[in-house]
């Protein structure tokens, strides 16, 4: 649910995208609170996923894994201080089609995630009400407890389906 004190506005360079064309998106987050906030401003912390048949979620921040994850080396995201009344505008590109990696018998293979037609996109931006200062050498859990989420209203886009697969003629 969008937070009126920390609104996120998501916009697209155009309303329709061809199959395989990256989404060119811009978002603006505004601090309408009376205190500064720290907003995730890290290009390495943008993740997109498919939700159901017609929805896409994007997060600029850290996500909780929906599964039991193995240990990894966590690095806190780059944060930007946003004073009361200030706003920040950022561009992001989401490669299409979305992909995931499937591991079978020790072999990792990329797999495309189909998503086309009328799609609703929601952006979640991580932020905190104080600067993040980890107390341990492994601050992943600390960071997840610190981070809050500001989300946009849904943005409607049209994504073209893949074209016909033509036979390979040598």
Beta strands, then each sheet from edge to edge (+ up, - down):
strand 1: 8-12
strand 2: 16-17
strand 3: 23-30
strand 4: 37-40
strand 5: 46-51
strand 6: 55-60
strand 7: 79-82
strand 8: 87-94
strand 9: 98-104
strand 10: 107-113
strand 11: 117-128
strand 12: 148-151
strand 13: 155-159
sheet 1: 1+ 3- 8+
sheet 2: 2+ 13+ 11- 4+ 7-
sheet 3: 2+ 13+ 11- 6- 5+
sheet 4: 2+ 13+ 11- 12+
sheet 5: 9+ 10-
end
